[in-house]
C-alpha cells in the first residue's frame, strides 16, 4: 500500500511540474466577485492578489488533499478508539491469565510448571 501511495505522489508531481511549465501567466485572485464588493462591510474581506496560475492550482490541490486527509482521519476515529479499547481489554485478560496460571502452578515443581506453560 505504501508503494502505491508513493507512485501516486510521483505521478502527481510529474503532472504538477507539467502544469507549472504550461501555466506561468499571472492571474488575479479575488476573494469577492465584482457584484458583492458594493455591499457595506465587504471591504473587510475584499482582497485581490496576483499569482501565477500554476500556484493557484497547487494551492487548490493542496487544500483538497489536506481536507480529504482530515475528513478520513475524523471518519476513522471510531475504529481507532474501538481498537484501543479492545487492546486494553486483551492486555487485562492476559494479566488475569498469567495470574491464574501462577496460582495454579504454585504447588507444582518449577520444571513441570515451565513445561506446562511452554505447551
N, C-alpha and C positions, 0 to 999 in steps of 0.2 A: 504494500500500500504506500509506503514511503517513497518508493521509486516512481510510482505513478504520479504522486504529488510533485516530485522534482521534475519529472518530464513535463507536466502541465505548466509549471513555473518557467521552465526553459522555453517552451513554445510561446508562452505569454510574453516573455522577454523579447523574443525574436519579433513577434507581432508589434510590440511597443516600439522597438527600435525602427522598424519599417515605417510605422505610423509617424514617428517623430521626424524621420528624414523627409517624409512626404508632406507634412503639415507644419511647416515652420513659420507660416504667416501669422501676424499678430491679430488678435480679436479682442473686442471689448466685452467684458463680462460685467453685467449689471445685476444688482440684487432685486430691482423692481422694474416692471415694464413701464413704458412711457406713460400710459394712462393712469397708473397709480401714483406717479410722482407728484400730482397736483393735490392729492389729499393732505389735509392738515396733519402734521406729525410724521409724515412719511420721510421727512428729511433725516430722521434718526437712523433709519435702516437703508437709506438710499446711497449705495456706494457703487462706483464703477472702477474697474481695473483693467488694464490692457496686458494680456498674456499671450504667449504663443499657443496656438491651437492644440499642439500635442500635449502641453502641460495641462490644459483643461481636461483633455481626455484621460491623462494619467491620474489626475486628482479624482475625477469621477469614478474611475475604475477602482482606485484605492479605497475610496469611501464605500463603494459597493462591497468590496471584499471584507472590509472591517465590519460593516453592518451585518453581512452574512455570517461571518465567524462569530460575532457576538450573539446573533439570534440562535445559531446552532449550539453555542455554549449554554445559553439560557434554556434551550429546549432539552438538553441532556442533563440538566441539573437533577431532576428527579431520579434518573438512572444512577448517577454518581452517588447520590445520597443513599439510595437503596443498597448499592454495592458496599458502601462504607458501613451501613448498619449490619448487613449480613456478615461482613468481615469481622466486625466486633463480636457478633454472636458466635462465629466459628472459633475465634480465639478464646472466648469464655468457655465454650464447650470443650475445647482441647485442654484447658486448665482443669476443668472438672474431671475429665477422663484421666489425666495424669494423677490427680489427687485420689481418685477412686482406685486406680491401679496400684498406687503406692500403699494405700490401706489394705488392699487385697494381698499384696506381696510382702507385707511387713513380717509375717511369720515364716516366710519361705527362706530357703537358703539364697544367698546373693547370686550365685551362679544360675540357679534354677529361675530366679526372677528375671535375670538378664536374658536367658534363653526364651522365657515366656514373652518378653517384650519384643524380641527380635522376630518372632514368628507371627 
